[in-house]
Amino acid sequence: MRDAVIVEAVRTPIGKGKPGGALHGEHSVDLLARTLQSLIERSGVDPAVVDDVIGGIVSQVGDQAVNATRSAVLAAGFPESVPATTVDRQCGSSQQAAHFAAQGVMSGAYDVAIACGVESMSRVPMGSSVLPGSDPFGPRMTARYPEGLVGQGISAELITSRWKLTRTDLDDFALRSHERASAAWAAGEFDREVAWTGMRDETVRPGTSMEALAGLKPAYYREEYAERFPEIGWNVTAGNASPVNDGAAALLIMSSEAAARLGLRPRARFHSFAVAGADPLLMLTAIIPATEKVLVRAGLTIDDIDVFEVNEAFSPVVLSWRHETGADLEKVNVRGGAIAIGHPLGASGARLMTTLVHAMEDRGARYGLQTMCEAGGLANAVVLERL
């Protein structure tokens, strides 16, 4: 079987997902289009050689409707012959796009592909695709879970309780995320991966402190949930959860043969893939079996991994994963994570992979592992090998 390699990876700075955010004025299609243009300009590839563009978007409605990835390809000035599709694995959508692109290359269906993602949460708020009065689950799924499923914030609270995490644990991890992201920006570590100059990730807070985080109120307390789940201690706040954001990212993926033919240097190869499902009530814990699965497929142990990117949807997600896997936190999200940098849903998988590739290069790492929790009790995981 052929291999699949990453030859270029780029992202936007991440903006606040609010009307006043730095990227709010840019249409989602144009935001992704500019990112695709940057990818092509950096690589020097003729876009006509791209066999497919696979994009991740979570809220595929409004400004992000009607296969917005195809619209972005055309807006970027690619030839009309370049096809595109949009996928949805919730928060892992653009990581799944990378899986699909790489697997297409490895199978021989593609020679050159782009995996990308975008989300403008300021223009298309989370949940916009659920119409008023609609039921996205249906009666048969509802019958399987008669007590009802819950939102991710409550799932994060349940994880906090089950793994006996404290508010201090959660806030300390959040503070570490901001400190690492701030230090990375100050040291110029994001300069190579961020496409546009003059703007940094808007939600990184260099001056935050444990005192400031401790002063925040629980974000998800509701009386009915307090009665249903008396074990919850109400420790999840806006400070130890990811914010809402705007952003885009893209990766150029091809076979080693195609890279040689085009005169490009492979930077990392896709080593192993996994997807997993878990309890949809806890929702955010499938990264634990996904990590185990991908390591088995890779023939590696947790100690063989030099750098991890684990999406920081909430502090307890990463902390419970670390408890179960035994991963060294010093290797996890070494440049900060989504709590600081932000979580523009459909773009996050590609953003994490862009950061992972650059961090592996800068640290001389051989193996990197990326995993993301997703709504519905899902997760994907991938191992990259630096070349």
Solvent accessible surface area in square Angstrom, and as a share of the most:
residue,aa,sasa,rsa
1,M,198,0.88
2,R,75,0.27
3,D,42,0.22
4,A,0,0.00
5,V,0,0.00
6,I,0,0.00
7,V,10,0.06
8,E,19,0.09
9,A,0,0.00
10,V,0,0.00
11,R,0,0.00
12,T,0,0.00
13,P,0,0.00
14,I,0,0.00
15,G,0,0.00
16,K,86,0.37
17,G,7,0.07
18,K,120,0.51
19,P,102,0.64
20,G,77,0.74
21,G,8,0.08
22,A,59,0.46
23,L,9,0.05
24,H,52,0.23
25,G,74,0.71
26,E,35,0.16
27,H,60,0.27
28,S,0,0.00
29,V,21,0.12
30,D,64,0.33
31,L,0,0.00
32,L,1,0.00
33,A,5,0.04
34,R,100,0.37
35,T,0,0.00
36,L,0,0.00
37,Q,69,0.31
38,S,16,0.10
39,L,0,0.00
40,I,21,0.11
41,E,131,0.59
42,R,95,0.35
43,S,15,0.09
44,G,66,0.64
45,V,9,0.05
46,D,85,0.44
47,P,28,0.17
48,A,55,0.43
49,V,54,0.31
50,V,5,0.03
51,D,58,0.30
52,D,18,0.10
53,V,0,0.00
54,I,6,0.03
55,G,0,0.00
56,G,0,0.00
57,I,0,0.00
58,V,22,0.12
59,S,2,0.02
60,Q,70,0.31
61,V,46,0.27
62,G,57,0.55
63,D,47,0.24
64,Q,1,0.00
65,A,29,0.23
66,V,140,0.80
67,N,58,0.30
68,A,2,0.02
69,T,0,0.00
70,R,71,0.26
71,S,43,0.28
72,A,0,0.00
73,V,0,0.00
74,L,77,0.38
75,A,53,0.41
76,A,9,0.07
77,G,62,0.59
78,F,10,0.04
79,P,48,0.30
80,E,138,0.62
81,S,91,0.59
82,V,2,0.01
83,P,60,0.38
84,A,15,0.12
85,T,57,0.33
86,T,24,0.14
87,V,27,0.15
88,D,77,0.40
89,R,60,0.22
90,Q,57,0.25
91,C,11,0.06
92,G,0,0.00
93,S,0,0.00
94,S,0,0.00
95,Q,0,0.00
96,Q,8,0.03
97,A,0,0.00
98,A,0,0.00
99,H,1,0.01
100,F,85,0.35
101,A,0,0.00
102,A,0,0.00
103,Q,70,0.31
104,G,11,0.10
105,V,0,0.00
106,M,34,0.15
107,S,80,0.52
108,G,46,0.44
109,A,75,0.58
110,Y,44,0.17
111,D,56,0.29
112,V,2,0.01
113,A,0,0.00
114,I,0,0.00
115,A,0,0.00
116,C,0,0.00
117,G,0,0.00
118,V,1,0.01
119,E,0,0.00
120,S,1,0.00
121,M,10,0.04
122,S,14,0.09
123,R,79,0.29
124,V,6,0.03
125,P,76,0.48
126,M,125,0.56
127,G,45,0.43
128,S,40,0.26
129,S,60,0.39
130,V,74,0.43
131,L,119,0.59
132,P,134,0.84
133,G,92,0.88
134,S,55,0.35
135,D,88,0.46
136,P,87,0.55
137,F,117,0.49
138,G,20,0.19
139,P,109,0.69
140,R,217,0.79
141,M,68,0.30
142,T,74,0.43
143,A,74,0.57
144,R,181,0.66
145,Y,58,0.22
146,P,111,0.70
147,E,140,0.63
148,G,29,0.28
149,L,51,0.25
150,V,12,0.07
151,G,43,0.41
152,Q,48,0.21
153,G,5,0.05
154,I,6,0.03
155,S,0,0.00
156,A,0,0.00
157,E,1,0.00
158,L,12,0.06
159,I,0,0.00
160,T,3,0.02
161,S,33,0.21
162,R,150,0.55
163,W,48,0.17
164,K,171,0.73
165,L,30,0.15
166,T,72,0.42
167,R,53,0.19
168,T,85,0.49
169,D,56,0.29
170,L,0,0.00
171,D,2,0.01
172,D,63,0.33
173,F,8,0.03
174,A,0,0.00
175,L,22,0.11
176,R,61,0.22
177,S,2,0.01
178,H,1,0.01
179,E,97,0.43
180,R,42,0.15
181,A,0,0.00
182,S,21,0.14
183,A,61,0.47
184,A,1,0.01
185,W,19,0.07
186,A,83,0.64
187,A,73,0.57
188,G,28,0.27
189,E,67,0.30
190,F,0,0.00
191,D,90,0.47
192,R,107,0.39
193,E,0,0.00
194,V,10,0.06
195,A,24,0.18
196,W,40,0.14
197,T,137,0.80
198,G,89,0.86
199,M,40,0.18
200,R,138,0.50
201,D,7,0.04
202,E,56,0.25
203,T,14,0.08
204,V,18,0.10
205,R,98,0.36
206,P,107,0.68
207,G,74,0.71
208,T,23,0.13
209,S,38,0.24
210,M,54,0.24
211,E,135,0.60
212,A,55,0.42
213,L,2,0.01
214,A,65,0.50
215,G,62,0.60
216,L,70,0.35
217,K,170,0.72
218,P,55,0.35
219,A,52,0.41
220,Y,76,0.29
221,Y,117,0.44
222,R,128,0.47
223,E,113,0.51
224,E,88,0.39
225,Y,37,0.14
226,A,26,0.20
227,E,127,0.57
228,R,78,0.29
229,F,17,0.07
230,P,109,0.69
231,E,95,0.43
232,I,11,0.05
233,G,52,0.50
234,W,36,0.12
235,N,29,0.15
236,V,0,0.00
237,T,0,0.00
238,A,76,0.59
239,G,1,0.01
240,N,0,0.00
241,A,7,0.06
242,S,26,0.17
243,P,40,0.25
244,V,58,0.33
245,N,0,0.00
246,D,0,0.00
247,G,0,0.00
248,A,0,0.00
249,A,0,0.00
250,A,0,0.00
251,L,0,0.00
252,L,0,0.00
253,I,0,0.00
254,M,0,0.00
255,S,1,0.01
256,S,38,0.24
257,E,101,0.45
258,A,0,0.00
259,A,1,0.00
260,A,80,0.62
261,R,159,0.58
262,L,60,0.30
263,G,67,0.64
264,L,35,0.17
265,R,151,0.55
266,P,36,0.22
267,R,18,0.07
268,A,1,0.01
269,R,74,0.27
270,F,2,0.01
271,H,46,0.21
272,S,9,0.06
273,F,28,0.12
274,A,2,0.01
275,V,55,0.31
276,A,13,0.10
277,G,51,0.49
278,A,35,0.27
279,D,63,0.32
280,P,18,0.12
281,L,44,0.22
282,L,9,0.04
283,M,16,0.07
284,L,2,0.01
285,T,12,0.07
286,A,0,0.00
287,I,1,0.00
288,I,31,0.16
289,P,48,0.30
290,A,0,0.00
291,T,1,0.01
292,E,115,0.52
293,K,79,0.33
294,V,0,0.00
295,L,17,0.08
296,V,112,0.64
297,R,147,0.53
298,A,14,0.11
299,G,67,0.64
300,L,29,0.14
301,T,80,0.47
302,I,29,0.15
303,D,113,0.59
304,D,58,0.30
305,I,0,0.00
306,D,57,0.29
307,V,2,0.01
308,F,1,0.00
309,E,1,0.00
310,V,1,0.01
311,N,2,0.01
312,E,2,0.01
313,A,3,0.03
314,F,14,0.06
315,S,0,0.00
316,P,0,0.00
317,V,1,0.01
318,V,0,0.00
319,L,19,0.10
320,S,2,0.01
321,W,0,0.00
322,R,106,0.39
323,H,126,0.56
324,E,86,0.39
325,T,29,0.17
326,G,54,0.52
327,A,4,0.03
328,D,69,0.36
329,L,18,0.09
330,E,110,0.49
331,K,60,0.25
332,V,3,0.02
333,N,3,0.02
334,V,12,0.07
335,R,5,0.02
336,G,0,0.00
337,G,2,0.02
338,A,1,0.01
339,I,3,0.02
340,A,0,0.00
341,I,0,0.00
342,G,1,0.01
343,H,9,0.04
344,P,0,0.00
345,L,8,0.04
346,G,0,0.00
347,A,0,0.00
348,S,1,0.00
349,G,0,0.00
350,A,0,0.00
351,R,1,0.01
352,L,2,0.01
353,M,0,0.00
354,T,0,0.00
355,T,0,0.00
356,L,0,0.00
357,V,1,0.01
358,H,3,0.01
359,A,0,0.00
360,M,1,0.00
361,E,38,0.17
362,D,76,0.40
363,R,140,0.51
364,G,47,0.45
365,A,6,0.04
366,R,138,0.50
367,Y,21,0.08
368,G,0,0.00
369,L,0,0.00
370,Q,0,0.00
371,T,0,0.00
372,M,0,0.00
373,C,2,0.01
374,E,1,0.00
375,A,23,0.18
376,G,44,0.43
377,G,1,0.01
378,L,58,0.29
379,A,0,0.00
380,N,0,0.00
381,A,0,0.00
382,V,0,0.00
383,V,0,0.00
384,L,0,0.00
385,E,17,0.08
386,R,87,0.32
387,L,88,0.44
